Amino acid sequence: MTAPRLAAVLLCAGLSACAPGRSDTVSGDGSTARSLDEHFSQNVQPGLDFCRTCHVPGGVADVEDGRDFMLSSSRADDLQKLRDSWERLGGNNPTSRILLMSSGQETPHSGGAPWPVGSAAYKNMEILLKCFENPATCSLSGGVDPGELLPLLGSRRGGHYWFDYCAGKPDSTEVPQDPRELVVEGIDKDKAVLMNAYWKTCQEDNHPGTCGELRARSERGYRLVAATGEIGAGTMFGGDSPDPAFAFPAEDYNTLWDRVLRLPSRPDNFDQLMAERWGMPLPDKRNPYPLPGEDPNASNGGSGQLPLGLTQLRNPDGSWTGNVGVTCNICHGGAVGKAADGEGLGPMYGTNSISDITVMFTDLGRIAPQQSLLAVISQNKVRGTGNITNFQLFGTLTLFDALIPYLTVQTQPSTGTEDPPVWWNVGSRPMKFFDAGMPTDAKRIELSFHFPNVASPNNVEGKQWIKDHMQDGDSWMMSMRSPKWPEGKLGEVNTALAEQGAILFHSKDLWGAGLDNPVRRPEGGNGSCASCHGAYSPRYVHDPAFLATPLLEGIAAYVTPIDIIATDTRRLDGHSQVVSNYARQNWFAYNDGPKNEQGVPTCGSQNDAAVRGDRELGYLAPPLYGVWATAPYFHNGAVPSVWEVLKPADRKPIWRRLSRPAIDNGIAGFDYSLETGYNAPHMGWNYEALPCGTGSMPFIDCNPSGGGTVQDLLGLVWANGGLAWNLLNLPIFTSQQIEDRKVYNTNYYSQDNGGHEFTSVLTDQERQAIIEYLKTL
């Protein structure tokens, strides 16, 4: 546009009456805009603040295609910058590309469609751009109050909505509906966020009537599941009994320095040595046991400190028994940094594990005969992982319920290596397990490790114990919150970059025009990260184009078809139709619960063809609250950082997470400190990449010159007989063997690190922005 014409526009704006018959427009504050300048500042400019997030020098839109529309950090420049951009984009032709891209009529636009056709932002910009085109006929009629934009950043940090609702309210306050129950077929119709893993109710007493009842359930669940020295602690196959068969005397635990560590005398740092050896941190609260010669009831439980996965049992009157039990925290407890590093940090419950439970059971088998079976049945191949949903082993819990069908399961593949998911996301999932294998409301399985009278015929008493306690345990898990990003230790969040990441996370279509994504696009959704993982940003959570209701904030309910996610299939292979057929007769899979028209339990296996309907098999995208603290990633823990999740080309085939400095006898666990163990830019754990062909077979077992390996042969066995995964193991005798179990070899059965390839279309700058945003969740 020529200088005289620009001057005419500005003059027109100043005089406020260029066009005969022009109507005034109502401004954002309710007054009447009598000039173009007023219309811009009151009705248009608030919408440009969204554009400014990315379309500024150095922003993610500062690329070849994005530079046609650029603003600056100064709002005073907005009108001129907008006009310059409008001209570069060809003016109104007949509709400006500014409107076409921002409304989704023209793609690609990484910011999605923030101004749908007919919205206030669209109408107000359309008025302005028509005035740019023809000042002589400029009309300000039709302007709309743009309203207030909700923030891009904000997080409820997991947990369940009920605990947010009840915070600060009296105990008598009635508890509202569970938002997860809203996830039903059709809830995602024409929405940006996909949902195909629908809620199913499995028992009648799910809803606490009041906030007081909710809090009471959670408190009882804490004592049961956290277990560290609590009255009523739950332990392995013992319910909350103070004298279960699988417990062992503390005096025997006190002999491990001799019988396992082979030291000349009991060292002063014995507790730390066992914690490091097993990868189970010492909790920040007292978890006592009596040292040799101590009476636990004369020393408040004793002077020793047990690791997170063990607890000394107590009688109902609070007295100490001197016996020690194993808790579910052997798999579901871990640590991220120290308690002093920030809120919720240090040793914690319900986070991804850093333990080696096979080493632990091997050691305990030397002092407690009742632990010997679990010493033989290996639960994991790599430290920090487990085989926690191995169907061949799980079926033994109720072996006599359906013995013959159980034997057929032995021909099915092992599920292999798995990385236990975090508990603070339980309240944001209508389905659970990596493949959405069961409804979240199928709560019996959550206490299966505590199942009394395990593998006994007609175990009425044990089943009733599960029913009596499962609501309490589940309520405590749902109450958990993810830890905040510790800015004091890992650096402050770059708010401007995080806001760019929020837009990309919720709006960037990974299958947009020109990206040439080689992966098949999911059916529906907007093709963004949020499309599978859920919406978190307040601005998008309250946008009806994303969610049917803001109550669905943070809920992830989409099973991504396996050919799209393309991560290791062994977990899915192991949950076969044969396993589903067996589950129809299993009590933990609700064989006595609600059934569909075909007579198949609806709260059992969700991979059952008679239950899942036309949903494709695949993996459930997890909620991402606290994702920064949950490395390594994927269901098998094959990828050590979010950066490598988003950039598949950077993944390493063989790697080992860094260890803490070794202490006596060369013992060292994983380094979970934030100073030396954590990689803040990549959002994950520091590790070393290892070359093929080094180390001890079969932990780094590959052929540098190509060809088959021993693990390839073993893979055939594990793929056709799942129990073999647990039985075919080298006995653990040496410290070097324990060290070798820290190595993650992606060539190994069930440990492939491929998949999530659709994020390869992101630029490094976009990856950095998304990671910065994920720090805020």
ZIGITA-V494707 format. One record per residue. N is the residue number from 1. RES is the residue in three letters. PSI is psi in radians with two decimals (none if undefined). D_FIRST is the distance of its C-alpha to the first C-alpha in Angstrom with 1 decimal. Layout:
n: [N N]
res: [RES RES]
psi: [PSI PSI]
d_first: [D_FIRST D_FIRST]
This chain:
n: [1 2 3 4 5 6 7 8 9 10 11 12 13 14 15 16 17 18 19 20 21 22 23 24 25 26 27 28 29 30 31 32 33 34 35 36 37 38 39 40 41 42 43 44 45 46 47 48 49 50 51 52 53 54 55 56 57 58 59 60 61 62 63 64 65 66 67 68 69 70 71 72 73 74 75 76 77 78 79 80 81 82 83 84 85 86 87 88 89 90 91 92 93 94 95 96 97 98 99 100 101 102 103 104 105 106 107 108 109 110 111 112 113 114 115 116 117 118 119 120 121 122 123 124 125 126 127 128 129 130 131 132 133 134 135 136 137 138 139 140 141 142 143 144 145 146 147 148 149 150 151 152 153 154 155 156 157 158 159 160 161 162 163 164 165 166 167 168 169 170 171 172 173 174 175 176 177 178 179 180 181 182 183 184 185 186 187 188 189 190 191 192 193 194 195 196 197 198 199 200 201 202 203 204 205 206 207 208 209 210 211 212 213 214 215 216 217 218 219 220 221 222 223 224 225 226 227 228 229 230 231 232 233 234 235 236 237 238 239 240 241 242 243 244 245 246 247 248 249 250 251 252 253 254 255 256 257 258 259 260 261 262 263 264 265 266 267 268 269 270 271 272 273 274 275 276 277 278 279 280 281 282 283 284 285 286 287 288 289 290 291 292 293 294 295 296 297 298 299 300 301 302 303 304 305 306 307 308 309 310 311 312 313 314 315 316 317 318 319 320 321 322 323 324 325 326 327 328 329 330 331 332 333 334 335 336 337 338 339 340 341 342 343 344 345 346 347 348 349 350 351 352 353 354 355 356 357 358 359 360 361 362 363 364 365 366 367 368 369 370 371 372 373 374 375 376 377 378 379 380 381 382 383 384 385 386 387 388 389 390 391 392 393 394 395 396 397 398 399 400 401 402 403 404 405 406 407 408 409 410 411 412 413 414 415 416 417 418 419 420 421 422 423 424 425 426 427 428 429 430 431 432 433 434 435 436 437 438 439 440 441 442 443 444 445 446 447 448 449 450 451 452 453 454 455 456 457 458 459 460 461 462 463 464 465 466 467 468 469 470 471 472 473 474 475 476 477 478 479 480 481 482 483 484 485 486 487 488 489 490 491 492 493 494 495 496 497 498 499 500 501 502 503 504 505 506 507 508 509 510 511 512 513 514 515 516 517 518 519 520 521 522 523 524 525 526 527 528 529 530 531 532 533 534 535 536 537 538 539 540 541 542 543 544 545 546 547 548 549 550 551 552 553 554 555 556 557 558 559 560 561 562 563 564 565 566 567 568 569 570 571 572 573 574 575 576 577 578 579 580 581 582 583 584 585 586 587 588 589 590 591 592 593 594 595 596 597 598 599 600 601 602 603 604 605 606 607 608 609 610 611 612 613 614 615 616 617 618 619 620 621 622 623 624 625 626 627 628 629 630 631 632 633 634 635 636 637 638 639 640 641 642 643 644 645 646 647 648 649 650 651 652 653 654 655 656 657 658 659 660 661 662 663 664 665 666 667 668 669 670 671 672 673 674 675 676 677 678 679 680 681 682 683 684 685 686 687 688 689 690 691 692 693 694 695 696 697 698 699 700 701 702 703 704 705 706 707 708 709 710 711 712 713 714 715 716 717 718 719 720 721 722 723 724 725 726 727 728 729 730 731 732 733 734 735 736 737 738 739 740 741 742 743 744 745 746 747 748 749 750 751 752 753 754 755 756 757 758 759 760 761 762 763 764 765 766 767 768 769 770 771 772 773 774 775 776 777]
res: [MET THR ALA PRO ARG LEU ALA ALA VAL LEU LEU CYS ALA GLY LEU SER ALA CYS ALA PRO GLY ARG SER ASP THR VAL SER GLY ASP GLY SER THR ALA ARG SER LEU ASP GLU HIS PHE SER GLN ASN VAL GLN PRO GLY LEU ASP PHE CYS ARG THR CYS HIS VAL PRO GLY GLY VAL ALA ASP VAL GLU ASP GLY ARG ASP PHE MET LEU SER SER SER ARG ALA ASP ASP LEU GLN LYS LEU ARG ASP SER TRP GLU ARG LEU GLY GLY ASN ASN PRO THR SER ARG ILE LEU LEU MET SER SER GLY GLN GLU THR PRO HIS SER GLY GLY ALA PRO TRP PRO VAL GLY SER ALA ALA TYR LYS ASN MET GLU ILE LEU LEU LYS CYS PHE GLU ASN PRO ALA THR CYS SER LEU SER GLY GLY VAL ASP PRO GLY GLU LEU LEU PRO LEU LEU GLY SER ARG ARG GLY GLY HIS TYR TRP PHE ASP TYR CYS ALA GLY LYS PRO ASP SER THR GLU VAL PRO GLN ASP PRO ARG GLU LEU VAL VAL GLU GLY ILE ASP LYS ASP LYS ALA VAL LEU MET ASN ALA TYR TRP LYS THR CYS GLN GLU ASP ASN HIS PRO GLY THR CYS GLY GLU LEU ARG ALA ARG SER GLU ARG GLY TYR ARG LEU VAL ALA ALA THR GLY GLU ILE GLY ALA GLY THR MET PHE GLY GLY ASP SER PRO ASP PRO ALA PHE ALA PHE PRO ALA GLU ASP TYR ASN THR LEU TRP ASP ARG VAL LEU ARG LEU PRO SER ARG PRO ASP ASN PHE ASP GLN LEU MET ALA GLU ARG TRP GLY MET PRO LEU PRO ASP LYS ARG ASN PRO TYR PRO LEU PRO GLY GLU ASP PRO ASN ALA SER ASN GLY GLY SER GLY GLN LEU PRO LEU GLY LEU THR GLN LEU ARG ASN PRO ASP GLY SER TRP THR GLY ASN VAL GLY VAL THR CYS ASN ILE CYS HIS GLY GLY ALA VAL GLY LYS ALA ALA ASP GLY GLU GLY LEU GLY PRO MET TYR GLY THR ASN SER ILE SER ASP ILE THR VAL MET PHE THR ASP LEU GLY ARG ILE ALA PRO GLN GLN SER LEU LEU ALA VAL ILE SER GLN ASN LYS VAL ARG GLY THR GLY ASN ILE THR ASN PHE GLN LEU PHE GLY THR LEU THR LEU PHE ASP ALA LEU ILE PRO TYR LEU THR VAL GLN THR GLN PRO SER THR GLY THR GLU ASP PRO PRO VAL TRP TRP ASN VAL GLY SER ARG PRO MET LYS PHE PHE ASP ALA GLY MET PRO THR ASP ALA LYS ARG ILE GLU LEU SER PHE HIS PHE PRO ASN VAL ALA SER PRO ASN ASN VAL GLU GLY LYS GLN TRP ILE LYS ASP HIS MET GLN ASP GLY ASP SER TRP MET MET SER MET ARG SER PRO LYS TRP PRO GLU GLY LYS LEU GLY GLU VAL ASN THR ALA LEU ALA GLU GLN GLY ALA ILE LEU PHE HIS SER LYS ASP LEU TRP GLY ALA GLY LEU ASP ASN PRO VAL ARG ARG PRO GLU GLY GLY ASN GLY SER CYS ALA SER CYS HIS GLY ALA TYR SER PRO ARG TYR VAL HIS ASP PRO ALA PHE LEU ALA THR PRO LEU LEU GLU GLY ILE ALA ALA TYR VAL THR PRO ILE ASP ILE ILE ALA THR ASP THR ARG ARG LEU ASP GLY HIS SER GLN VAL VAL SER ASN TYR ALA ARG GLN ASN TRP PHE ALA TYR ASN ASP GLY PRO LYS ASN GLU GLN GLY VAL PRO THR CYS GLY SER GLN ASN ASP ALA ALA VAL ARG GLY ASP ARG GLU LEU GLY TYR LEU ALA PRO PRO LEU TYR GLY VAL TRP ALA THR ALA PRO TYR PHE HIS ASN GLY ALA VAL PRO SER VAL TRP GLU VAL LEU LYS PRO ALA ASP ARG LYS PRO ILE TRP ARG ARG LEU SER ARG PRO ALA ILE ASP ASN GLY ILE ALA GLY PHE ASP TYR SER LEU GLU THR GLY TYR ASN ALA PRO HIS MET GLY TRP ASN TYR GLU ALA LEU PRO CYS GLY THR GLY SER MET PRO PHE ILE ASP CYS ASN PRO SER GLY GLY GLY THR VAL GLN ASP LEU LEU GLY LEU VAL TRP ALA ASN GLY GLY LEU ALA TRP ASN LEU LEU ASN LEU PRO ILE PHE THR SER GLN GLN ILE GLU ASP ARG LYS VAL TYR ASN THR ASN TYR TYR SER GLN ASP ASN GLY GLY HIS GLU PHE THR SER VAL LEU THR ASP GLN GLU ARG GLN ALA ILE ILE GLU TYR LEU LYS THR LEU]
psi: [2.47 2.78 -0.76 -0.66 -0.69 -0.74 -0.65 -0.69 -0.81 -0.69 -0.74 -0.76 -0.74 -0.64 -0.33 0.04 1.01 -0.60 2.24 2.42 0.13 2.36 2.58 2.81 2.51 2.20 3.07 -0.50 0.20 -0.20 3.11 2.20 2.10 0.20 2.80 -0.65 -0.71 -0.74 -0.74 -0.90 -0.57 -0.55 -0.53 -0.81 -0.61 -0.59 -0.45 -0.36 -0.55 -0.78 -0.63 -0.40 -0.69 -0.60 1.03 2.76 2.24 -0.17 3.00 -0.30 0.01 1.11 3.07 -0.86 -0.52 -0.30 -0.17 -0.38 1.81 2.42 -2.93 3.11 -0.25 2.14 -0.39 -0.39 -0.04 -0.77 -0.79 -0.72 -0.68 -0.76 -0.74 -0.73 -0.72 -0.74 -0.74 -0.54 0.19 0.24 -2.60 2.11 0.94 -0.22 2.33 2.52 -0.38 -0.74 -0.69 -0.76 -0.76 -0.28 -0.03 0.09 -0.38 2.33 2.82 2.65 1.93 -0.36 0.10 -2.53 1.30 -0.32 1.35 2.66 2.26 -0.18 2.87 -0.78 -0.72 -0.84 -0.76 -0.69 -0.67 -0.74 -0.82 -0.78 -0.53 -0.60 -0.63 -0.76 -0.71 1.52 -0.51 -0.50 0.34 2.18 2.27 0.23 2.60 0.01 2.59 2.47 2.08 -0.23 -3.06 2.27 2.31 2.73 2.68 -0.49 2.51 2.54 2.46 -0.02 0.71 -2.68 -2.94 2.56 -0.62 -0.67 -0.55 -0.79 -0.70 -0.18 2.15 -0.02 2.70 2.73 -0.47 -0.11 2.29 2.46 2.31 -3.06 2.59 2.08 -0.47 -0.44 -0.28 -0.24 1.57 2.92 2.28 -0.17 -0.44 0.23 2.12 0.41 2.76 -0.54 2.18 2.56 2.12 0.12 1.61 2.65 2.48 2.31 2.26 -0.30 2.83 -0.46 0.68 -0.68 2.06 2.41 -0.62 2.93 -0.57 -0.73 -0.68 -0.82 -0.63 -0.71 -0.80 -0.70 -0.74 -0.66 -0.62 -0.84 -0.62 -0.84 -0.74 -0.79 -0.31 1.61 0.27 2.60 2.25 0.35 2.46 2.45 3.01 2.02 0.54 0.14 -2.38 0.45 2.45 -0.10 1.06 2.75 -0.48 0.02 2.87 2.69 2.52 -0.52 -0.53 -0.68 -0.61 -0.15 -0.03 -0.47 -0.50 -0.89 -0.38 -0.91 -0.33 0.75 2.71 -0.40 2.90 2.05 2.74 -0.48 0.53 -0.78 -0.75 -0.65 -0.78 -0.65 -0.74 -0.74 -0.73 -0.21 0.54 1.85 2.73 2.18 2.74 -0.42 2.84 2.32 1.22 2.76 2.71 2.32 2.91 2.24 -0.11 2.50 2.00 -0.53 -0.09 0.03 0.49 0.79 -0.37 2.95 -0.19 2.87 2.02 2.65 2.99 -0.49 0.06 2.72 2.51 2.37 2.69 2.62 2.85 -0.47 0.03 -0.17 2.62 2.49 -0.36 0.05 2.61 2.39 2.74 2.37 3.00 -0.13 -0.07 -0.53 -0.60 0.35 2.63 -2.73 2.51 1.88 -2.79 2.78 -0.55 -0.19 -0.38 2.97 2.24 0.08 3.03 -2.82 2.38 2.74 2.66 0.40 3.05 2.53 2.72 0.33 2.87 1.60 -0.41 -0.70 -0.74 -0.87 -0.56 -0.76 -0.78 -0.51 -0.35 -0.28 -0.25 1.81 -0.58 -0.25 -0.11 -0.64 -0.78 -0.29 -0.60 -0.71 1.65 2.33 -0.24 2.74 -0.40 2.37 2.40 -0.03 3.05 2.97 0.92 -0.31 0.59 1.99 -0.51 -0.65 -0.69 -0.62 -0.36 -0.32 -0.66 0.83 -0.67 0.00 -0.68 1.26 -0.85 -0.86 -0.59 -0.65 -0.50 -0.44 -0.43 -0.28 -0.11 2.77 2.67 2.54 -0.32 -2.60 2.30 2.59 1.90 2.27 2.84 2.60 -0.39 -0.09 0.07 -0.70 0.00 0.35 2.08 -0.45 2.76 3.01 2.80 -0.57 0.38 0.73 -0.42 2.70 2.59 -0.50 -0.11 1.37 -0.19 -0.72 -0.39 -0.46 0.32 -0.51 -0.36 0.05 1.94 2.67 0.70 2.51 0.62 2.56 2.51 0.96 1.18 -0.74 -0.78 -0.72 -0.66 -0.63 -0.75 -0.83 -0.66 -0.38 -0.19 -0.59 -0.61 -0.84 -0.76 -0.66 -0.72 -0.75 -0.71 -0.37 -0.25 2.61 2.59 2.61 2.55 2.66 2.12 1.55 -0.57 -0.40 -0.63 0.04 2.59 2.57 2.30 1.70 -0.75 -0.76 -0.68 -0.64 -0.66 -0.74 -0.62 -0.72 -0.81 -0.78 -0.74 -0.35 -0.39 2.12 1.89 -0.17 0.36 2.83 2.35 -0.23 -0.41 0.81 2.14 -0.22 2.48 2.40 2.40 2.65 2.04 -3.08 -3.11 0.17 0.22 3.07 -0.73 -0.44 -0.60 -0.72 -0.14 2.90 2.43 -0.64 2.27 -0.63 -0.69 -0.57 -0.63 0.18 2.01 -0.22 -0.29 -0.84 2.60 -0.46 2.53 -0.29 -0.28 0.20 2.24 -0.02 2.19 2.10 0.69 2.10 1.93 2.17 2.52 -0.56 -0.25 -0.88 -0.71 0.47 3.01 2.28 -0.09 -0.62 -0.73 -0.70 -0.71 -0.49 1.18 3.08 -0.56 -0.76 -0.73 -0.68 -0.72 -0.68 -0.46 -0.34 0.19 2.34 -0.68 -0.40 0.38 0.85 -0.30 0.17 -2.84 2.54 2.72 -3.03 -0.39 0.04 0.30 2.31 2.22 -0.23 0.20 -2.42 2.13 -0.07 -0.12 2.19 -0.48 -0.11 -0.77 -0.26 -2.31 0.14 2.33 2.59 2.56 -2.70 2.48 2.12 2.21 2.71 2.72 0.32 2.33 0.39 -0.46 -0.47 0.23 0.20 2.63 3.02 2.99 2.86 -0.38 0.12 0.55 -0.23 2.12 -0.19 2.74 -0.61 -0.79 -0.43 -0.77 -0.34 1.49 -0.52 -0.35 -0.01 2.56 2.43 -0.55 2.17 2.79 2.16 2.53 2.58 2.80 2.83 2.35 2.52 -2.80 2.46 0.28 0.30 2.34 2.34 -3.09 2.57 1.87 0.29 2.65 -0.42 -0.79 -0.36 -0.39 2.45 1.68 -0.79 -0.62 -0.13 1.29 -2.95 2.50 2.54 2.94 2.34 2.41 2.54 2.71 2.44 0.23 2.85 -2.86 2.20 2.40 0.36 -0.63 1.43 1.69 2.86 1.84 -0.47 0.14 3.07 3.10 2.87 2.99 -0.67 -0.48 -0.71 -0.76 -0.62 -0.64 -0.68 -0.83 -0.50 -0.14 0.18 1.60 -0.57 -0.42 -0.52 -0.66 -0.35 -0.50 1.52 2.59 2.34 2.48 1.93 -0.51 2.80 -0.58 -0.65 -0.70 -0.72 -0.72 -0.47 -0.01 -0.19 2.30 1.97 1.93 -0.07 -0.20 2.69 2.26 0.12 0.39 2.49 0.32 3.03 3.06 0.56 -0.29 -0.31 0.01 -0.27 -0.15 2.65 2.82 -0.62 -0.69 -0.68 -0.76 -0.70 -0.73 -0.74 -0.72 -0.66 -0.74 -0.41 -0.43 -0.15 none]
d_first: [0.0 3.8 6.6 8.4 6.5 6.7 10.2 11.0 10.6 12.8 15.1 15.5 16.5 18.9 20.5 20.9 21.3 18.3 19.6 23.2 25.5 23.3 25.7 25.9 25.9 28.7 27.7 29.3 32.1 33.0 31.4 28.8 25.1 24.1 20.5 17.5 18.3 21.8 21.0 19.0 21.8 24.7 23.8 21.0 21.6 25.2 24.2 21.9 25.1 26.3 23.3 23.7 27.2 26.1 22.4 22.9 23.9 27.4 27.3 28.4 24.8 24.1 24.7 22.9 21.9 21.3 19.0 15.9 16.4 17.6 18.5 20.9 24.3 23.0 22.1 20.5 17.6 17.1 14.4 12.0 13.4 13.1 9.4 9.1 11.8 10.4 7.6 10.5 12.7 11.0 9.9 12.7 14.9 16.6 17.2 15.2 17.1 17.2 19.5 21.3 22.3 23.3 25.3 27.1 25.9 24.5 26.4 27.0 25.9 28.5 28.0 29.2 28.1 27.9 26.0 28.0 26.9 28.0 28.3 27.1 24.5 23.1 23.1 21.5 18.6 18.3 18.1 15.4 13.1 13.9 12.9 9.4 9.3 11.1 12.0 14.6 16.6 16.2 19.6 21.0 24.2 25.6 24.8 27.6 29.4 28.4 31.8 32.8 32.2 35.5 35.9 35.3 38.5 42.0 45.3 48.7 50.2 52.2 55.5 55.9 54.2 57.7 58.1 54.7 55.7 59.2 58.2 59.7 61.1 64.8 67.0 67.5 63.9 63.6 61.6 58.8 58.2 57.4 53.7 54.8 56.6 53.3 52.6 53.8 52.8 49.6 48.3 45.4 44.5 40.7 40.4 38.7 42.1 44.9 48.5 51.5 54.2 55.5 57.8 61.5 64.1 67.3 69.5 70.0 70.0 66.5 65.2 66.7 67.3 66.2 64.3 67.7 68.9 65.8 66.4 70.1 69.3 67.0 69.6 72.3 70.0 69.3 73.0 73.6 70.7 69.9 73.7 74.0 77.3 76.7 79.5 78.9 76.9 76.5 77.7 78.1 80.0 81.6 79.6 80.0 83.7 85.0 87.3 85.5 87.1 84.4 84.5 86.4 88.1 86.3 89.3 88.4 84.8 86.2 87.8 84.6 84.7 87.8 87.6 84.0 82.8 86.3 86.2 89.5 89.0 86.6 83.7 82.2 78.8 80.1 77.6 74.6 76.1 76.3 72.9 71.4 73.6 72.5 69.0 69.6 68.6 70.9 69.5 68.6 71.1 74.8 76.0 79.6 82.5 86.0 86.7 90.2 92.9 90.5 91.2 87.8 89.0 90.2 87.0 84.2 83.8 84.4 82.9 81.1 77.4 76.7 73.5 71.0 72.6 76.1 77.7 81.2 82.4 83.8 86.2 85.2 86.8 84.6 87.2 86.2 87.8 87.5 86.1 82.6 80.4 77.3 74.2 71.1 69.2 70.5 67.5 65.3 65.5 63.6 61.9 58.6 58.9 61.3 61.6 60.6 57.2 55.8 56.3 57.9 58.4 61.6 64.2 63.0 64.0 62.2 60.0 60.0 63.2 64.2 67.8 70.1 72.3 74.4 75.5 76.3 78.4 80.2 81.1 82.2 84.3 86.6 87.5 87.2 88.6 86.6 83.4 84.6 83.2 79.7 80.4 81.2 78.3 75.3 72.3 69.7 69.2 66.5 66.5 64.1 64.3 66.8 68.0 67.8 67.5 69.9 71.4 74.6 75.4 74.0 76.3 79.3 78.7 80.0 81.9 84.6 82.3 81.6 83.4 83.4 79.6 79.0 80.7 78.3 75.4 76.9 75.8 72.1 69.7 69.3 66.1 66.3 64.3 62.3 60.5 61.5 58.5 58.0 59.5 56.8 54.8 57.8 56.4 53.1 54.7 56.2 57.8 59.2 60.1 57.8 58.1 58.2 61.9 63.0 61.7 61.1 63.6 66.3 67.5 70.9 69.8 68.3 71.9 73.4 74.2 76.4 78.1 81.8 84.6 82.2 83.4 86.4 87.5 86.7 84.8 84.6 84.7 81.9 79.6 80.3 79.5 76.0 75.5 76.6 74.3 71.1 69.2 69.9 68.7 65.6 64.7 64.9 62.7 60.1 60.2 59.0 55.7 53.8 53.8 50.6 48.9 50.9 48.2 51.0 52.3 49.4 46.4 44.0 41.6 38.0 36.5 32.9 33.9 36.3 33.6 31.6 34.9 35.5 32.4 33.2 36.8 36.2 33.1 32.7 33.9 36.1 36.1 32.4 30.8 30.8 33.5 36.3 38.8 42.3 44.0 44.4 42.1 44.0 44.1 42.0 40.2 36.7 37.8 37.6 40.3 40.7 41.4 44.8 45.5 44.4 41.9 42.4 39.2 39.5 36.0 36.9 40.5 39.5 37.0 38.8 36.9 38.9 42.3 44.3 45.3 44.7 48.5 47.7 46.0 47.0 49.2 49.2 50.8 49.6 51.9 49.8 51.5 53.3 51.5 48.1 49.3 51.8 53.6 57.3 59.1 62.6 62.2 61.2 63.9 66.5 65.6 66.8 68.1 71.6 70.8 69.2 72.4 74.5 72.3 73.1 76.6 75.6 75.9 73.0 70.9 72.1 74.6 76.0 72.6 70.5 70.4 68.4 69.8 71.0 73.0 70.8 70.1 66.5 66.5 67.8 66.1 62.5 62.6 65.3 64.2 65.9 63.8 60.3 59.8 56.9 55.2 54.9 56.8 54.9 54.2 53.1 50.0 51.2 49.7 48.0 49.2 50.5 49.5 49.3 53.1 54.1 53.9 55.0 53.1 53.7 56.8 58.9 57.5 56.5 53.3 53.5 49.9 46.8 44.9 47.1 46.8 43.1 43.5 46.4 46.5 47.6 50.7 54.1 57.1 59.7 59.2 61.1 60.0 61.0 64.3 65.5 67.8 71.2 74.1 77.8 78.8 75.3 73.9 70.2 67.8 64.0 62.0 60.3 59.4 55.8 56.2 57.4 57.3 53.8 50.6 47.8 44.8 46.1 47.6 51.1 54.4 55.0 57.0 58.3 57.8 61.1 61.9 63.6 67.4 68.2 70.0 72.7 72.8 71.5 68.9 67.1 68.4 66.4 67.3 65.4 66.3 65.4 67.9 69.5 70.5 73.0 70.2 69.3 72.9 72.8 69.6 71.5 74.1 71.7 69.8 73.0 74.8 72.9 75.9 76.3 73.2 75.1 78.4 77.6 77.0 78.6 80.7 79.1 81.5 79.6 76.8 75.1 74.9 73.2 70.7 70.0 69.2 66.1 64.6 62.0 62.3 59.8 62.0 64.6 65.3 62.8 60.8 58.0 54.6 52.4 50.1 46.9 45.2 42.1 40.8 40.7 37.1 36.0 34.6 36.7 34.0 34.1 37.9 37.9 35.7 38.0 41.1 39.8 39.4 42.8 44.3 43.5 45.4]
